[in-house]
């Protein structure tokens, strides 16, 4: 049920995180960028981040299979 909402919101969040006023969200949100296994293309997804005891704990809206 949340998937359509993320498809609508994520592009805007990505643009904001790549723009100069990214500080609005940068305290707890980050942009994970990685290379796709099969296609080799560049992918990115917004995620939440919490730093505790010097370790970053990052979460996205999707699990990996």
C-alpha positions in Angstrom: 0.0 0.0 0.0 2.9 2.4 0.7 4.6 1.7 -2.6 2.5 4.1 -4.7 3.2 6.8 -2.1 6.9 6.3 -2.2 6.9 6.3 -6.0 5.3 9.8 -5.7 7.4 11.2 -3.0 10.9 9.7 -3.6 11.7 11.8 -6.8 11.1 15.0 -4.9 13.1 13.9 -1.9 16.0 12.9 -4.2 16.0 16.3 -5.9 15.9 18.1 -2.5 18.8 16.0 -1.2 20.9 16.9 -4.3 20.1 20.6 -4.1 21.8 23.4 -2.1 19.0 23.6 0.6 19.5 19.9 1.4 20.1 20.8 5.0 16.3 20.8 5.5 16.4 17.0 5.5 20.1 16.1 5.8 20.1 15.6 9.6 18.2 12.3 9.3 17.8 11.5 5.6 20.4 10.5 3.1 20.6 9.4 -0.5 22.0 5.9 -1.0 23.6 5.6 -4.4 24.8 2.2 -5.7 25.4 0.2 -8.9 22.8 -2.3 -10.1 24.1 -5.9 -10.2 22.7 -7.0 -13.5 22.5 -3.8 -15.6 25.5 -2.0 -14.0 23.4 1.2 -14.0 23.4 3.8 -11.3 20.5 3.6 -8.8 19.6 5.7 -5.8 17.0 5.7 -3.1 16.3 8.0 -0.1 16.8 6.5 3.3 16.6 7.4 7.0 19.8 7.5 9.0 20.5 7.4 12.7 24.0 7.6 14.2 24.6 5.9 17.5 28.0 5.1 19.1 29.8 6.1 16.0 27.9 3.7 13.8 25.4 4.8 11.1 22.2 2.8 10.9 20.4 3.4 7.6 16.9 2.3 6.6 15.0 2.4 3.3 11.4 1.7 2.4 12.3 -1.6 0.6 13.9 -4.9 1.6 16.4 -6.7 -0.6 15.7 -10.2 -1.9 
